Amino acid sequence: MYFEYGEKEIEYLKSRDKKLAEVIDKIGHIDRTVDDDLFSAVVHHIIGQQISTKAQQSIWKKVNDELDEVNADTLLSLGRDRLQQFGISFRKTDYILDFAGKVKRDEFDLESIYTMSDEEVIRQLSSLKGIGVWTAEMLLLFCLQRPNVFSFGDLAILRGIRMVYHHREVNREKFEKYRRRFSPYCSAASLYLWAVAGGAIPELKDYAPAKKKV
């Protein structure tokens, strides 16, 4: 399953920004996978924090190979020691089991998340151990498929903006200017800025000042 966007979002963004229109035309449609199961998505994101994508994929495969379904019951039945054997750190294991326990005891209502506003979702998810604002924003986009997600805390988004618009730095004021320009389809714009940051258009460079060597 991929993040859903189409001609409506594309034509709007191209009409709002000439440089982004050029990026969209060069890259074409972007297929970014999503996980529509919120419980497993939360666990997946906790596992992936501060490790490489390759390591995250390896651990996630081990978890899924072990379990028929990643849910509160199956994770709690595994316990701390078994989860750590997959390569999950002690702290992350506790975060995952704390989340599973809250869902099991109905202390965290997953179903209600789907009907909340973006701001409410961020507030609720970031109340969980191991989930900050950035992770909540990624869950908004790559699980709930909300159309207007634009994360100031995402370094690749900031890099993409610098590359497309030739900024040396992107402060909050500049960032909000682009949020207003791309809204209500910031999520689709984010996909293109991530692609640019990842090198999808080789001729674009990062204009951030080089760090001085100490």
GROMACS elastic network, one bead per residue, 0.5 to 0.9 nm:
[ bonds ]
;  ai    aj funct       b0    kb
    1     4     6  0.86701   500
    1    31     6  0.88094   500
    1    32     6  0.81726   500
    1    33     6  0.55773   500
    1    34     6  0.57923   500
    1    35     6  0.73204   500
    1    36     6  0.83013   500
    2    30     6  0.88943   500
    2    31     6  0.56617   500
    2    32     6  0.51401   500
    2    34     6  0.53953   500
    2    35     6  0.85464   500
    2   142     6  0.86870   500
    3    30     6  0.86785   500
    3    31     6  0.67999   500
    3    32     6  0.56468   500
    3    33     6  0.61573   500
    3    34     6  0.59206   500
    3   141     6  0.79771   500
    3   142     6  0.69190   500
    3   143     6  0.86609   500
    3   145     6  0.63665   500
    3   188     6  0.86874   500
    4    31     6  0.85816   500
    4    32     6  0.88396   500
    4   145     6  0.73710   500
    4   147     6  0.88190   500
    4   188     6  0.88211   500
    5     8     6  0.77201   500
    5     9     6  0.62818   500
    5    10     6  0.78341   500
    5    29     6  0.89228   500
    5   147     6  0.83535   500
    5   187     6  0.89814   500
    5   188     6  0.68443   500
    6     9     6  0.56808   500
    6    10     6  0.61694   500
    6    11     6  0.86138   500
    6    29     6  0.82768   500
    7    11     6  0.57609   500
    7    12     6  0.82535   500
    8    11     6  0.54903   500
    8    12     6  0.62238   500
    8    13     6  0.87558   500
    9    12     6  0.52178   500
    9    13     6  0.62222   500
    9    14     6  0.86126   500
    9   184     6  0.87534   500
    9   185     6  0.61777   500
    9   188     6  0.70959   500
    9   189     6  0.89150   500
   10    13     6  0.52998   500
   10    14     6  0.61097   500
   10    15     6  0.85375   500
   10    21     6  0.83185   500
   10    24     6  0.78105   500
   10   185     6  0.87557   500
   10   188     6  0.77936   500
   10   189     6  0.87156   500
   11    14     6  0.51300   500
   11    15     6  0.60483   500
   11    16     6  0.86164   500
   11    21     6  0.85736   500
   12    15     6  0.51816   500
   12    16     6  0.63136   500
   12    17     6  0.88899   500
   12   182     6  0.82874   500
   12   185     6  0.81011   500
   13    16     6  0.50874   500
   13    17     6  0.62389   500
   13    18     6  0.87205   500
   13    20     6  0.72659   500
   13    21     6  0.69423   500
   13    24     6  0.89798   500
   13   181     6  0.82656   500
   13   182     6  0.61434   500
   13   183     6  0.86544   500
   13   185     6  0.74232   500
   13   186     6  0.87447   500
   13   188     6  0.84884   500
   13   189     6  0.73436   500
   14    17     6  0.54201   500
   14    18     6  0.62183   500
   14    19     6  0.82307   500
   14    20     6  0.63798   500
   14    22     6  0.80255   500
   14    24     6  0.77475   500
   15    18     6  0.70971   500
   15    21     6  0.75108   500
   16    20     6  0.84116   500
   16    21     6  0.83227   500
   16   181     6  0.65027   500
   16   182     6  0.70899   500
   17    20     6  0.54086   500
   17    21     6  0.61150   500
   17    22     6  0.88625   500
   17   181     6  0.76811   500
   17   182     6  0.81814   500
   18    22     6  0.64356   500
   18    23     6  0.88556   500
   19    22     6  0.51599   500
   19    23     6  0.64632   500
   19    24     6  0.87669   500
   19   164     6  0.68712   500
   19   165     6  0.74781   500
   20    24     6  0.61325   500
   20    25     6  0.85936   500
   20   164     6  0.73971   500
   20   165     6  0.89549   500
   20   189     6  0.80079   500
   20   192     6  0.81599   500
   20   193     6  0.87200   500
   21    24     6  0.50951   500
   21    25     6  0.61856   500
   21    26     6  0.86653   500
   22    25     6  0.51688   500
   22    26     6  0.62467   500
   22    27     6  0.86968   500
   23    26     6  0.52065   500
   23    27     6  0.61372   500
   23    28     6  0.82570   500
   23   164     6  0.80266   500
   23   192     6  0.72860   500
   23   193     6  0.87264   500
   23   196     6  0.80062   500
   23   201     6  0.79367   500
   24    27     6  0.52977   500
   24    28     6  0.55448   500
   24    29     6  0.76109   500
   24   189     6  0.89691   500
   24   192     6  0.68999   500
   25    28     6  0.54831   500
   25    29     6  0.87065   500
   26   200     6  0.88723   500
   26   201     6  0.76597   500
   27    30     6  0.75704   500
   27   192     6  0.78765   500
   27   195     6  0.82044   500
   27   196     6  0.88084   500
   27   200     6  0.70376   500
   27   201     6  0.76039   500
   30   188     6  0.89264   500
   30   191     6  0.71446   500
   30   192     6  0.76589   500
   30   195     6  0.84684   500
   31   191     6  0.89700   500
   32   142     6  0.81867   500
   32   191     6  0.78637   500
   33   142     6  0.72783   500
   34    41     6  0.88866   500
   34   141     6  0.81525   500
   34   143     6  0.55151   500
   34   144     6  0.84531   500
   34   145     6  0.77712   500
   35    38     6  0.72950   500
   35    40     6  0.79146   500
   35    41     6  0.61171   500
   35   139     6  0.88944   500
   35   142     6  0.64161   500
   35   144     6  0.82473   500
   36    40     6  0.87383   500
   36    41     6  0.76257   500
   36   142     6  0.79204   500
   36   144     6  0.65774   500
   36   145     6  0.83358   500
   37    40     6  0.57334   500
   37    41     6  0.60776   500
   37    42     6  0.87706   500
   37   143     6  0.69160   500
   37   144     6  0.87071   500
   38    42     6  0.61329   500
   38    43     6  0.87035   500
   38   110     6  0.72742   500
   38   111     6  0.89135   500
   38   113     6  0.89840   500
   38   139     6  0.78850   500
   38   143     6  0.63303   500
   38   144     6  0.76715   500
   39    42     6  0.53576   500
   39    43     6  0.65327   500
   39    44     6  0.86841   500
   39    70     6  0.77235   500
   39    71     6  0.65554   500
   39    72     6  0.80159   500
   39    99     6  0.89457   500
   39   100     6  0.84458   500
   39   103     6  0.88004   500
   39   110     6  0.74386   500
   40    43     6  0.50777   500
   40    44     6  0.59463   500
   40    45     6  0.85573   500
   40    69     6  0.87594   500
   40    70     6  0.58042   500
   40    71     6  0.67077   500
   41    45     6  0.61230   500
   41    46     6  0.86004   500
   41   139     6  0.71284   500
   41   142     6  0.85062   500
   41   143     6  0.67476   500
   42    45     6  0.52395   500
   42    46     6  0.62596   500
   42    47     6  0.87161   500
   42    96     6  0.85061   500
   42    99     6  0.87519   500
   42   125     6  0.87743   500
   42   131     6  0.81815   500
   42   135     6  0.85652   500
   42   136     6  0.86796   500
   42   139     6  0.73203   500
   43    46     6  0.51560   500
   43    47     6  0.62503   500
   43    48     6  0.86853   500
   43    70     6  0.85355   500
   43    95     6  0.87998   500
   43    96     6  0.61632   500
   43    99     6  0.84157   500
   43   100     6  0.89693   500
   44    47     6  0.52316   500
   44    48     6  0.62890   500
   44    56     6  0.79934   500
   44    60     6  0.68958   500
   45    48     6  0.50265   500
   45    49     6  0.64136   500
   45    56     6  0.88264   500
   45   131     6  0.83909   500
   45   135     6  0.69940   500
   45   138     6  0.86274   500
   45   139     6  0.81318   500
   46    49     6  0.55992   500
   46    92     6  0.65867   500
   46    93     6  0.89591   500
   46    95     6  0.76917   500
   46    96     6  0.72909   500
   46   130     6  0.63838   500
   46   131     6  0.70639   500
   46   135     6  0.82959   500
   47    50     6  0.86209   500
   47    51     6  0.81587   500
   47    56     6  0.64082   500
   47    59     6  0.77771   500
   47    60     6  0.77343   500
   47    88     6  0.66569   500
   47    89     6  0.84357   500
   47    92     6  0.66509   500
   47    93     6  0.84444   500
   47    96     6  0.84664   500
   48    51     6  0.57695   500
   48    52     6  0.73263   500
   48    53     6  0.70427   500
   48    55     6  0.78570   500
   48    57     6  0.82575   500
   48    59     6  0.88591   500
   48    60     6  0.87992   500
   49    52     6  0.83535   500
   49    56     6  0.83431   500
   49    92     6  0.88662   500
   49   130     6  0.88535   500
   49   135     6  0.87402   500
   51    54     6  0.82597   500
   51    55     6  0.63561   500
   51    56     6  0.66262   500
   52    55     6  0.51891   500
   52    56     6  0.62400   500
   52    57     6  0.86405   500
   53    56     6  0.50267   500
   53    57     6  0.61267   500
   53    58     6  0.86038   500
   54    57     6  0.51588   500
   54    58     6  0.62280   500
   54    59     6  0.87600   500
   55    58     6  0.50771   500
   55    59     6  0.62333   500
   55    60     6  0.84936   500
   55    87     6  0.88418   500
   56    59     6  0.52965   500
   56    60     6  0.59936   500
   56    61     6  0.84993   500
   57    60     6  0.50903   500
   57    61     6  0.60435   500
   57    62     6  0.86684   500
   58    61     6  0.52564   500
   58    62     6  0.64567   500
   58    63     6  0.88786   500
   58    86     6  0.88027   500
   58    87     6  0.89611   500
   59    62     6  0.51414   500
   59    63     6  0.63360   500
   59    64     6  0.87383   500
   59    86     6  0.58542   500
   59    87     6  0.63080   500
   59    88     6  0.73155   500
   60    63     6  0.50834   500
   60    64     6  0.61849   500
   60    65     6  0.84856   500
   60    86     6  0.84780   500
   61    64     6  0.51262   500
   61    65     6  0.59308   500
   61    66     6  0.85032   500
   62    65     6  0.50727   500
   62    66     6  0.61961   500
   62    67     6  0.87172   500
   62    86     6  0.62943   500
   63    66     6  0.52192   500
   63    67     6  0.62628   500
   63    70     6  0.78931   500
   63    83     6  0.79301   500
   63    86     6  0.69712   500
   64    67     6  0.51121   500
   64    68     6  0.67998   500
   64    69     6  0.71169   500
   64    70     6  0.69775   500
   65    68     6  0.73919   500
   66    69     6  0.88852   500
   67    70     6  0.62921   500
   67    74     6  0.68844   500
   67    75     6  0.83336   500
   68    74     6  0.83898   500
   69    74     6  0.71098   500
   70    73     6  0.82773   500
   70    74     6  0.62935   500
   70    75     6  0.67334   500
   71    74     6  0.55337   500
   71    75     6  0.61859   500
   71    76     6  0.85379   500
   71   100     6  0.73895   500
   72    75     6  0.54072   500
   72    76     6  0.60440   500
   72    77     6  0.84814   500
   72    97     6  0.81578   500
   72    99     6  0.80524   500
   72   101     6  0.68213   500
   72   102     6  0.86995   500
   72   103     6  0.65661   500
   72   104     6  0.59511   500
   73    76     6  0.52949   500
   73    77     6  0.60686   500
   73    78     6  0.87606   500
   73   100     6  0.75431   500
   73   101     6  0.86651   500
   73   104     6  0.71795   500
   74    77     6  0.51135   500
   74    78     6  0.64263   500
   75    78     6  0.52127   500
   75    79     6  0.66561   500
   75    80     6  0.89475   500
   75    83     6  0.80863   500
   75    96     6  0.81927   500
   75    97     6  0.70953   500
   75   100     6  0.70132   500
   76    79     6  0.53553   500
   76    80     6  0.82433   500
   76    97     6  0.64082   500
   76   100     6  0.67357   500
   76   101     6  0.73074   500
   78    81     6  0.78567   500
   78    82     6  0.58179   500
   78    83     6  0.66775   500
   79    82     6  0.58429   500
   79    83     6  0.63930   500
   79    84     6  0.88552   500
   79    93     6  0.88422   500
   79    97     6  0.77731   500
   80    83     6  0.52960   500
   80    84     6  0.62276   500
   80    85     6  0.87898   500
   80    90     6  0.80040   500
   80    93     6  0.62654   500
   80    94     6  0.73345   500
   80    97     6  0.76088   500
   81    84     6  0.52584   500
   81    85     6  0.64472   500
   81    90     6  0.89690   500
   81    93     6  0.88166   500
   82    85     6  0.51046   500
   82    86     6  0.70481   500
   83    86     6  0.55158   500
   83    87     6  0.74406   500
   83    88     6  0.63505   500
   83    89     6  0.86993   500
   83    90     6  0.89386   500
   83    93     6  0.65424   500
   84    87     6  0.53600   500
   84    89     6  0.61297   500
   84    90     6  0.65759   500
   84    92     6  0.89272   500
   84    93     6  0.66382   500
   85    88     6  0.70635   500
   88    91     6  0.82793   500
   88    92     6  0.63407   500
   88    93     6  0.61372   500
   89    92     6  0.52557   500
   89    93     6  0.60307   500
   89    94     6  0.86503   500
   90    93     6  0.51474   500
   90    94     6  0.63916   500
   90    95     6  0.88238   500
   91    94     6  0.52018   500
   91    95     6  0.63574   500
   91    96     6  0.87870   500
   91   130     6  0.86464   500
   92    96     6  0.61379   500
   92    97     6  0.85704   500
   92   130     6  0.71814   500
   93    96     6  0.51486   500
   93    97     6  0.61677   500
   93    98     6  0.84541   500
   94    97     6  0.51500   500
   94    98     6  0.59031   500
   94    99     6  0.84840   500
   94   129     6  0.86470   500
   95    98     6  0.51161   500
   95    99     6  0.61909   500
   95   100     6  0.86302   500
   95   128     6  0.80155   500
   95   129     6  0.54477   500
   95   130     6  0.57637   500
   95   131     6  0.87504   500
   96    99     6  0.51681   500
   96   100     6  0.61462   500
   96   101     6  0.85460   500
   96   129     6  0.82996   500
   96   130     6  0.82480   500
   97   101     6  0.59367   500
   97   102     6  0.85172   500
   98   101     6  0.51130   500
   98   102     6  0.62460   500
   98   103     6  0.87343   500
   98   128     6  0.83660   500
   98   129     6  0.74355   500
   99   102     6  0.51904   500
   99   103     6  0.63121   500
   99   104     6  0.85936   500
   99   108     6  0.80641   500
   99   128     6  0.68501   500
   99   129     6  0.74191   500
  100   103     6  0.51869   500
  100   104     6  0.60472   500
  100   105     6  0.86072   500
  101   105     6  0.60900   500
  101   106     6  0.84527   500
  101   107     6  0.82588   500
  101   108     6  0.89866   500
  102   105     6  0.51908   500
  102   106     6  0.60238   500
  102   108     6  0.54161   500
  102   109     6  0.86141   500
  103   107     6  0.59112   500
  103   108     6  0.50397   500
  103   109     6  0.66393   500
  103   110     6  0.73937   500
  104   107     6  0.75963   500
  104   108     6  0.82925   500
  105   108     6  0.77731   500
  106   109     6  0.60993   500
  106   110     6  0.88929   500
  108   112     6  0.89895   500
  108   124     6  0.87876   500
  109   112     6  0.56608   500
  109   113     6  0.71081   500
  110   113     6  0.54683   500
  110   114     6  0.76157   500
  111   114     6  0.58983   500
  111   115     6  0.77930   500
  112   115     6  0.56503   500
  112   116     6  0.67581   500
  113   116     6  0.53379   500
  113   117     6  0.84447   500
  113   120     6  0.81463   500
  113   121     6  0.59706   500
  113   124     6  0.78881   500
  113   125     6  0.85604   500
  114   117     6  0.84403   500
  114   121     6  0.81351   500
  114   144     6  0.71575   500
  115   121     6  0.88440   500
  116   119     6  0.79315   500
  116   120     6  0.57165   500
  116   121     6  0.58723   500
  117   120     6  0.51697   500
  117   121     6  0.61719   500
  117   122     6  0.86915   500
  118   121     6  0.51159   500
  118   122     6  0.62611   500
  118   123     6  0.86510   500
  118   137     6  0.84167   500
  118   140     6  0.72192   500
  118   146     6  0.77090   500
  118   148     6  0.86792   500
  118   149     6  0.83562   500
  119   122     6  0.52213   500
  119   123     6  0.62385   500
  119   124     6  0.86968   500
  120   123     6  0.50222   500
  120   124     6  0.60918   500
  120   125     6  0.85297   500
  121   124     6  0.51511   500
  121   125     6  0.59710   500
  121   126     6  0.82781   500
  121   136     6  0.74326   500
  121   137     6  0.86436   500
  121   140     6  0.76067   500
  122   125     6  0.53336   500
  122   126     6  0.58390   500
  122   127     6  0.84599   500
  122   132     6  0.84200   500
  122   133     6  0.62381   500
  122   134     6  0.87433   500
  122   135     6  0.87456   500
  122   136     6  0.52268   500
  122   137     6  0.65553   500
  122   139     6  0.88923   500
  122   140     6  0.78833   500
  123   126     6  0.54057   500
  123   127     6  0.63795   500
  123   133     6  0.78800   500
  123   136     6  0.82602   500
  124   127     6  0.53303   500
  124   128     6  0.74087   500
  124   136     6  0.86877   500
  125   128     6  0.56429   500
  125   129     6  0.89299   500
  125   131     6  0.64633   500
  125   132     6  0.77341   500
  125   133     6  0.80732   500
  125   135     6  0.85250   500
  125   136     6  0.58082   500
  125   139     6  0.88657   500
  126   129     6  0.74917   500
  126   130     6  0.78952   500
  126   133     6  0.57609   500
  126   134     6  0.88005   500
  126   135     6  0.79075   500
  126   136     6  0.61943   500
  127   130     6  0.87327   500
  127   131     6  0.71151   500
  127   132     6  0.78955   500
  128   131     6  0.55556   500
  128   132     6  0.80910   500
  129   132     6  0.82459   500
  130   135     6  0.88754   500
  131   134     6  0.80273   500
  131   135     6  0.58170   500
  131   136     6  0.65502   500
  132   135     6  0.54202   500
  132   136     6  0.62175   500
  132   137     6  0.86913   500
  133   136     6  0.50357   500
  133   137     6  0.61428   500
  133   138     6  0.87077   500
  133   151     6  0.89360   500
  133   153     6  0.81093   500
  134   137     6  0.50501   500
  134   138     6  0.63109   500
  134   139     6  0.87009   500
  134   151     6  0.68268   500
  134   152     6  0.83684   500
  134   153     6  0.59318   500
  134   154     6  0.69580   500
  135   138     6  0.50509   500
  135   139     6  0.62357   500
  135   140     6  0.86029   500
  136   139     6  0.50477   500
  136   140     6  0.62032   500
  136   141     6  0.88140   500
  137   141     6  0.64592   500
  137   142     6  0.86474   500
  137   149     6  0.67302   500
  137   150     6  0.79206   500
  137   151     6  0.67781   500
  138   141     6  0.51616   500
  138   142     6  0.57986   500
  138   143     6  0.77550   500
  138   149     6  0.81427   500
  138   151     6  0.83257   500
  139   142     6  0.52236   500
  139   143     6  0.50666   500
  139   144     6  0.64833   500
  139   145     6  0.81675   500
  140   143     6  0.58898   500
  140   145     6  0.60705   500
  140   146     6  0.56682   500
  140   147     6  0.87845   500
  140   149     6  0.71563   500
  141   144     6  0.57959   500
  141   146     6  0.52472   500
  141   147     6  0.71901   500
  141   148     6  0.81942   500
  141   149     6  0.62683   500
  141   187     6  0.67604   500
  142   145     6  0.56354   500
  142   146     6  0.81788   500
  143   146     6  0.82736   500
  145   149     6  0.89738   500
  145   187     6  0.83741   500
  146   149     6  0.66159   500
  146   187     6  0.72765   500
  147   183     6  0.87591   500
  147   184     6  0.67969   500
  147   185     6  0.53430   500
  147   186     6  0.64864   500
  147   187     6  0.50956   500
  147   188     6  0.71561   500
  148   179     6  0.87757   500
  148   182     6  0.83700   500
  148   183     6  0.62120   500
  148   184     6  0.52189   500
  148   188     6  0.79543   500
  148   189     6  0.89615   500
  149   179     6  0.89379   500
  149   183     6  0.88116   500
  149   184     6  0.87395   500
  149   185     6  0.77872   500
  149   186     6  0.53867   500
  149   188     6  0.85247   500
  149   190     6  0.75957   500
  150   153     6  0.89654   500
  150   154     6  0.85551   500
  150   157     6  0.81487   500
  150   179     6  0.67117   500
  150   186     6  0.55880   500
  150   187     6  0.62920   500
  150   189     6  0.82503   500
  150   190     6  0.64089   500
  151   154     6  0.54311   500
  151   155     6  0.87846   500
  151   157     6  0.72116   500
  151   158     6  0.87306   500
  151   190     6  0.83758   500
  152   155     6  0.77204   500
  152   157     6  0.74496   500
  152   158     6  0.71356   500
  152   171     6  0.89410   500
  152   172     6  0.74184   500
  152   175     6  0.69834   500
  152   176     6  0.86861   500
  153   157     6  0.83181   500
  153   158     6  0.82901   500
  154   157     6  0.54081   500
  154   158     6  0.65818   500
  154   159     6  0.88197   500
  155   158     6  0.51377   500
  155   159     6  0.61418   500
  155   160     6  0.86129   500
  156   160     6  0.60321   500
  156   161     6  0.85947   500
  156   193     6  0.75445   500
  156   194     6  0.58614   500
  156   195     6  0.89541   500
  156   196     6  0.88072   500
  156   197     6  0.57273   500
  156   198     6  0.78832   500
  157   160     6  0.50425   500
  157   161     6  0.62872   500
  157   162     6  0.86919   500
  157   190     6  0.66305   500
  157   191     6  0.88201   500
  157   193     6  0.56630   500
  157   194     6  0.57576   500
  157   196     6  0.89382   500
  157   197     6  0.71856   500
  158   161     6  0.51645   500
  158   162     6  0.62758   500
  158   163     6  0.86922   500
  158   169     6  0.81960   500
  158   170     6  0.64325   500
  158   175     6  0.80719   500
  158   193     6  0.82427   500
  158   197     6  0.85138   500
  159   162     6  0.50889   500
  159   163     6  0.61917   500
  159   164     6  0.87047   500
  159   169     6  0.87046   500
  159   170     6  0.85020   500
  159   193     6  0.79249   500
  159   194     6  0.82922   500
  159   196     6  0.83600   500
  159   197     6  0.57315   500
  159   206     6  0.65837   500
  159   207     6  0.85557   500
  159   208     6  0.81152   500
  160   163     6  0.50948   500
  160   164     6  0.61383   500
  160   165     6  0.84395   500
  160   190     6  0.87595   500
  160   192     6  0.81399   500
  160   194     6  0.61639   500
  160   195     6  0.77838   500
  160   196     6  0.54796   500
  160   198     6  0.82994   500
  160   206     6  0.78549   500
  161   164     6  0.52886   500
  161   165     6  0.58499   500
  161   166     6  0.76941   500
  161   167     6  0.73467   500
  161   170     6  0.75722   500
  161   175     6  0.84329   500
  161   178     6  0.87455   500
  161   193     6  0.65319   500
  161   196     6  0.86750   500
  161   197     6  0.83675   500
  161   206     6  0.89642   500
  162   165     6  0.54697   500
  162   166     6  0.51376   500
  162   168     6  0.63520   500
  162   169     6  0.66231   500
  162   170     6  0.68717   500
  162   205     6  0.83485   500
  162   206     6  0.60149   500
  162   207     6  0.60268   500
  162   208     6  0.71056   500
  163   166     6  0.53529   500
  163   167     6  0.70560   500
  163   168     6  0.88830   500
  163   193     6  0.87485   500
  163   196     6  0.74481   500
  163   197     6  0.73747   500
  163   204     6  0.58304   500
  163   205     6  0.53745   500
  163   207     6  0.63094   500
  163   208     6  0.86904   500
  164   167     6  0.81485   500
  164   193     6  0.80156   500
  164   196     6  0.77425   500
  164   204     6  0.69806   500
  164   205     6  0.82761   500
  164   206     6  0.85293   500
  166   169     6  0.88959   500
  166   205     6  0.82994   500
  166   206     6  0.75318   500
  166   207     6  0.58785   500
  166   208     6  0.87675   500
  167   170     6  0.66604   500
  167   206     6  0.82901   500
  167   207     6  0.59385   500
  167   208     6  0.71470   500
  168   206     6  0.79502   500
  168   209     6  0.62337   500
  169   207     6  0.77158   500
  169   208     6  0.59056   500
  169   209     6  0.80831   500
  170   173     6  0.79429   500
  170   174     6  0.58637   500
  170   175     6  0.62720   500
  171   174     6  0.54895   500
  171   175     6  0.61812   500
  171   176     6  0.87337   500
  172   176     6  0.61097   500
  172   177     6  0.86316   500
  173   176     6  0.52843   500
  173   177     6  0.64163   500
  174   177     6  0.50873   500
  174   178     6  0.66668   500
  174   179     6  0.88137   500
  175   178     6  0.53389   500
  175   179     6  0.62983   500
  175   180     6  0.88250   500
  176   180     6  0.61432   500
  176   181     6  0.84899   500
  177   180     6  0.53267   500
  177   181     6  0.63026   500
  177   182     6  0.88443   500
  178   182     6  0.60831   500
  178   183     6  0.83202   500
  178   186     6  0.88138   500
  179   182     6  0.53487   500
  179   183     6  0.58301   500
  179   184     6  0.85744   500
  179   186     6  0.66156   500
  180   183     6  0.52812   500
  180   184     6  0.81064   500
  180   186     6  0.87333   500
  181   184     6  0.85770   500
  181   186     6  0.86131   500
  182   185     6  0.57024   500
  182   186     6  0.51186   500
  182   187     6  0.87268   500
  182   188     6  0.87800   500
  182   189     6  0.67648   500
  183   186     6  0.52308   500
  183   187     6  0.86973   500
  184   187     6  0.83939   500
  185   188     6  0.57833   500
  185   189     6  0.67161   500
  185   190     6  0.88931   500
  186   190     6  0.60005   500
  186   191     6  0.87480   500
  187   191     6  0.65125   500
  188   191     6  0.51994   500
  188   192     6  0.68139   500
  188   193     6  0.89479   500
  189   192     6  0.53250   500
  189   193     6  0.63271   500
  189   194     6  0.86885   500
  190   193     6  0.50505   500
  190   194     6  0.60414   500
  190   195     6  0.84912   500
  191   194     6  0.52272   500
  191   195     6  0.62531   500
  191   196     6  0.87726   500
  192   196     6  0.61842   500
  192   197     6  0.85713   500
  192   200     6  0.89753   500
  193   196     6  0.50447   500
  193   197     6  0.61152   500
  193   198     6  0.85469   500
  194   197     6  0.50539   500
  194   198     6  0.61697   500
  194   199     6  0.88565   500
  194   200     6  0.88835   500
  195   198     6  0.50529   500
  195   199     6  0.65396   500
  195   200     6  0.54054   500
  195   201     6  0.81034   500
  196   199     6  0.52505   500
  196   200     6  0.50552   500
  196   201     6  0.59442   500
  196   202     6  0.83642   500
  196   204     6  0.76847   500
  197   200     6  0.74001   500
  197   201     6  0.86886   500
  197   204     6  0.89208   500
  197   205     6  0.87947   500
  197   206     6  0.82667   500
  198   201     6  0.85089   500
  199   202     6  0.54916   500
  199   203     6  0.86195   500
  199   204     6  0.78390   500
  199   205     6  0.86802   500
  200   204     6  0.87963   500
  201   204     6  0.58810   500
  201   205     6  0.89032   500
  202   205     6  0.75352   500
  206   209     6  0.86438   500
  207   210     6  0.85923   500
  208   211     6  0.87288   500
  209   212     6  0.88278   500
  210   213     6  0.89981   500
